[in-house]
């Protein structure tokens, strides 16, 4: 079997950088493999970008299917053979990218966390105003319900099965850390622009995060729970707490 990419699947983007470095090394090595005189020069194959794209696509497919299986059942009952069967591949191919089932579980959680923030990060990058970013993050929990719902389910499963694995715990915690950073930064910016009244950005971010978490957990426990209505109520409450009326507040009200 070919040498396994170094810790390939903890995150597809990190694996891609490693794989790109390996391919670049091979490219340079192949170019240098030429003989003096009339010997043939060995030219590097131009298909490295295509191989990278194919490998990243394959890893993402593995993670999508794993996320579905781990959420549908639980870590203990899902085997590598189950995942290979769902993917219609040999188990050896999964072990080529992942060291173990725990390694795959960790990568799956990281994949779910990255996906949860994808849309909101894109909006944040375009410098949308603070109220719009907050509204987008709240709506994200409704629009990307399936993805976040799966993340919550496997995170709860982790608490029952893998408390001893610090890497998995850190990956789950990264979701909440990233969420609080995003919200506190946006709230702070809204205060600076005079859109929000002076509040403690960190406490407000913690309030929003905790309320959303409660909604998602309840949706796992009670399938008929009105998540959309609960998030709508939260949005209204947050706007009231921030003193936002759709207009910039007067200078006398700024911090």
Rosetta blueprint (number, residue, H / E / L):
1 X L
2 X L
3 X L
4 X L
5 X L
6 X L
7 X L
8 X H
9 X H
10 X H
11 X L
12 X H
13 X H
14 X H
15 X H
16 X H
17 X H
18 X H
19 X H
20 X H
21 X H
22 X H
23 X H
24 X H
25 X H
26 X H
27 X H
28 X H
29 X H
30 X H
31 X H
32 X H
33 X L
34 X E
35 X L
36 X L
37 X L
38 X L
39 X L
40 X L
41 X E
42 X L
43 X L
44 X L
45 X L
46 X L
47 X L
48 X H
49 X H
50 X H
51 X H
52 X H
53 X H
54 X H
55 X H
56 X H
57 X H
58 X H
59 X H
60 X H
61 X H
62 X H
63 X H
64 X H
65 X H
66 X H
67 X H
68 X H
69 X H
70 X H
71 X H
72 X H
73 X L
74 X L
75 X L
76 X L
77 X L
78 X L
79 X L
80 X H
81 X H
82 X H
83 X H
84 X H
85 X H
86 X H
87 X H
88 X L
89 X L
90 X L
91 X H
92 X H
93 X H
94 X H
95 X H
96 X H
97 X H
98 X L
99 X L
100 X L
101 X H
102 X H
103 X H
104 X H
105 X H
106 X H
107 X H
108 X H
109 X H
110 X H
111 X H
112 X H
113 X H
114 X H
115 X H
116 X H
117 X H
118 X H
119 X H
120 X H
121 X H
122 X H
123 X H
124 X H
125 X H
126 X L
127 X L
128 X L
129 X L
130 X H
131 X H
132 X H
133 X H
134 X H
135 X H
136 X H
137 X H
138 X H
139 X H
140 X H
141 X H
142 X H
143 X H
144 X L
145 X H
146 X H
147 X H
148 X H
149 X H
150 X H
151 X H
152 X H
153 X H
154 X H
155 X H
156 X H
157 X H
158 X H
159 X H
160 X H
161 X H
162 X L
163 X L
164 X L
165 X L
166 X H
167 X H
168 X H
169 X H
170 X H
171 X H
172 X H
173 X H
174 X H
175 X H
176 X H
177 X H
178 X H
179 X H
180 X H
181 X H
182 X H
183 X H
184 X H
185 X H
186 X H
187 X H
188 X H
189 X H
190 X H
191 X H
192 X H
193 X L
194 X L
195 X L
196 X L
197 X L
198 X L
199 X L
200 X L
201 X H
202 X H
203 X H
204 X H
205 X H
206 X H
207 X H
208 X H
209 X H
210 X H
211 X H
212 X H
213 X H
214 X H
215 X H
216 X H
217 X H
218 X H
219 X H
220 X H
221 X H
222 X L
223 X L
224 X L
225 X L
226 X L
227 X H
228 X H
229 X H
230 X H
231 X H
232 X H
233 X H
234 X H
235 X H
236 X H
237 X H
238 X H
239 X H
240 X H
241 X H
242 X H
243 X L
244 X L
245 X L
246 X L
247 X L
248 X L
249 X L
250 X L
251 X H
252 X H
253 X H
254 X L
255 X L
